[in-house]
Amino acid sequence: MKRPSFFDTWLTVEMEGHRFGVIAIGLAVLLVGFHMWNAFAGLIPNLITRPAHLALALPWIFVLGAAAQQGRAAYWSGWAFLAVGLTVSALIMLNRRDLVQQYGALSGPVQIVLASALIVVVLEMARRAIKIVLPAVASIVLAYAFFGAFIPGKFGHAGMPADYLLGTLTITEGGLWGTLTGTSVDTIAMFVILGGFISAGQAGTGFMAFATQIAGRARAGAAKVAILSSAFYGSISGVAAANTASTGMITIPTMKRLGYPPQLAAATEAVASTGGQILPPVMGAGIFVMAELVRVPYTEIMVAALLPAILFFMAAWFGVHVYALRTNLTALPRDALPGWAVVARSMPFFLLPFSILVGTLVFTSYTLAYAAVFATIVTWITLIFEANGSLSLRGWYRRTLLAVVTAAQQVAIIAAVIVCAGIVVGVFNMTGLGIKLTSLILSASDGRLWIALLLTALAALVLGMELPTTAAYVICAAVAAPALMGMGLPDLQAHLFVFWYALLCTITPPVCGNVFIAAAIAKTPWLPVAGNAMRLGVGLFVIPLGFVANPEILNLAGDPIAALMTMAQIALGLWLISFAVIGAARQPLLEALRVPALPAGLALILVF
C-alpha cells in the first residue's frame, strides 16, 4: 500500500537516508526528553512513569517505521491499537489515586473491558516488535491463570476472580507495571539513549580505527578487527542484532574483499556481535534486569562479568586464529591501517562518554540513570564535530536527529519486550507456576547440579530461539534460577549462567538472528554461516560451566590474583577446544593431536 502523501511527509522514518517526518522527530524528542527528565524528577509515582513509558513506545511499534508498511489492514489496525493503548494508559495515569485504593480488584465491567483491551494491545505490540513467540508464551500463561483451577494435581491452582487477576496485572505493580517495567523506565532506557547518541557521532570511527590499528597486522587481521570492533560497539548498544548490522556492514565486505569465504566472514561477525551483551561497562538490557532480580548493585555485576566477557572474545579470537592457521588467512595490508594519528584524533569521541560513565559509577554515589544522563549530554555536545575534526552546526543537527530517532526506536522495542514479559512474571507470582516449574526441574535432575545446569542451558537456548535475550533470560530466570540456587549455587552465579545461554541463542540454529543478519550482508546462505559460527564459538558454550566449576573467576574484586589465574586456565582450555574442533593444519601429526586436545581443554575448563 502506498501511504498518502500527508502521512508520508509527517510520519516517515528512514534511518539509512537520515530522513525523518516531523511527527516522528517530535515523538522521538518527547520520548528521549521524558526519560532524561525522569532521571532527575525525583519520586514520581510508578503508575505514572510506567504507563507513560508504554504510551511513548506505542507509536513506534504501531504506526512508525517498518511496522507501518505491512499492508492496509496492519496499518489501520495499528492506529486502532495505538488509540486504545494511549487511552487506557492515560486513564491509569489520571486516575492513579483512585485505582490504588482498589487494591488490585477492578470495579465494574468497564474497567474489566479496558484492562482486557490493554493486555491485548501489549500482546500485539510484542508480536509486531519481535514476532509471535513471547506473546504466545504470555497468552499460554494467561490461559493457565484463568483455567488452571481446572487442572488436577499439583500443577493446578486454587483459582482467582477475573477482576482480581486482570486488576493485579493492569492497575497494580504486579504485572505490566512491575519491577521489570520499572527497570526499563529508570535505567535501561537511559543507557539505550546513551548508545543512540554515541552511535550517531564519531565514536564509531574511533573504535573502528583503534580496532584496525591494533589487530589489522595480525594473522587473519580483518576477522580480528571485526571481533574487536564488535566488542567495542556491543559494549555501547548491548543489542546483538544492531551490532551485527552496524559493524557487519563494514567488516563483512572487507573480509570478502580480502578473499575470506563469505560464510566465514559472516560467522565471525555474528559470533563477535553476540558478546556485547555481556561486556562491561554498559552490557545489555538483561543485565539491568538481573541487577533488579538479584538485588545487587550493577557495578558488582559489571566487575563479576568482566573476565567471562573477556573470555567470550578470546574464544572468538582463538577460533579465528585457528581458522587462519588452517586456511592461511593473512594480515591486512599496511596501507589499510588508519595510523595512530587517526586513532588519536577519533578515540576521544569513544573514550569520553565511557570515562564519564565509569567514573560516575565507581567514584560517586550517583545512580545509574544519572551516570547515563551525564555521559549522554557530553556525547551530544561532541556531535558537533565532523570526522575531520571541524565543527558543523548542520552536522550537529542531523546527527542529533539520528540519535534521538535511533534511541526512540530501540527504547520502544525493549519496552514491548519488557512490558509483555511482565505478564508472564505477574502470573507466575500470582499462581505459583514458577515455583511448580522449578520443582519440576529439581525432580528431573534428581538433585544433581550438573544435570540441572544442562537442563537450564537447554531451556534457555530453546526459549531464546525466537525471543530477544532479555525476554528469554527473564522467563528462564523465573523458572530455572531458583532451582539452581536451591542446589547451592550463589544467586549471581545462577543468573549469569542463565543469561549467558540466553544470549548464545543468537548464533544457535535453527533460529539464530545474528546469523541471519550476517548472512544477508554477506549474500550467502545462512546454514553454512550457522555451521561456521558454531565451530568458531564452540568454546562459548562451555564457559558458563567453567565459571560454575571455578567460581573464583567471578570474584575479581575480592581475589584478583585467583580470578586472573582461573581465567588463564580457562583460556588455555578454550584454545585447545578451538584447535580440536577446527584443526590448525592438514598435517598428520597435528591432526592426530586434535583427539586429545578436546578432553584436555574440557578438563582445564571444568576442573574443580
BELWOFEN-V999726 format. One record per helix or strand of 3 or more residues. SS is the DSSP state (hx for helix, st for strand). FROM is the first residue (numbers start at 1). LEN is the number of residues. If there is no record, write none. Layout:
<<SS	FROM	LEN> <SS	FROM	LEN>>
This chain:
<<hx	5	7> <hx	22	19> <hx	46	17> <hx	65	5> <hx	72	23> <hx	96	5> <hx	108	23> <hx	132	19> <hx	153	3> <hx	162	9> <hx	179	22> <hx	203	13> <hx	221	17> <hx	240	18> <hx	262	17> <hx	285	10> <hx	298	30> <hx	334	3> <hx	340	24> <hx	368	15> <hx	393	39> <hx	433	13> <hx	449	16> <hx	469	18> <hx	491	17> <hx	513	10> <hx	526	11> <hx	540	10> <hx	551	4> <hx	560	23> <hx	588	19>>
